[in-house]
Amino acid sequence: EEEKGNALVKLGEVLDIRMEEIMAFGDGNNDIQMLEAVGVGVAMANSVPEVLAVADMVAPSNNEDGVAKIIEEYVLV
């Protein structure tokens, strides 16, 4: 369950990107550690309650292009 978060931490180290600058999206229990490991953990609106509880913010659901909307609003500015 920790592989995704560990991978992002290692990738950040390799690319010299601080964890505070990394955003990750998730919706299932296997995403919890990843969302906690990065600077901004984003839960999809249709996530399981445990993911919503640990997220820094909530994106619209997958069916509403939630990932794209958050990237457009917070990353591509």
N, C-alpha and C positions, 0 to 999 in steps of 0.2 A: 504493500500500500504506500510505501514511502518512495518508490522509485521515481515518480514524476517530480516530486519536490526536490529530491536529491539531484536529479538530472538538471533542473533549472538552476540550482545553486552552482553546480559544476560548470554549466554553460556560462553563467554569469561571471564566474572566476576566469574562465578561458577568454572570454570576450571583454574582460575588464568592465563589467556592468555591475553597479551596486544593486543589491537586492531591492532597495527602495525604488529603483527604477524599473523593476520587472513587474508586469501585470500578468496574471493567469486567470483563466476562466474554468469553471467546473460546475457540475450538477449532481454528481453522485458521491457516495461515501468514499470511493477510492480517490477523490480529489481533495479531501479535507487537508491532508498534510501538505499538499502542494500549495493550496491557498494560504495556509498559515506560514509557509516558507518564504513567500515572495512579498514584495512591498505592497502590492495591491491585489487582494484576492477578490475576484468577482464571481458571484453566484448567478446562475441563470434563474429567472423568475420561476421556472418550473423545476427547480432543484428540490432535493429531499430536504426536510427541515434541518437536519444536522449541518448541511452545507450552508444553508441560509444563516445559521447561527454563527458561523465562523467567518463569514465573508465581510469584507470592508464595504462592499457595495453590491447592489443587485441590478442586473441587466434585464431588459425585457427577455421574454422566453426565446427559445431556439426558433420557434415558429414565427417570431416577430423580428428576426435578424438582430437579436440582442447583442451578439459579439460585434457585429459591424457597427451598430449604433454607438456602443461604448468606445470603440476604437476611433470612430469619426469624431466623437465629442471630446475625448480626453487625450488621444495620442496624435492625431493628425491636425493639430492646432498650430 
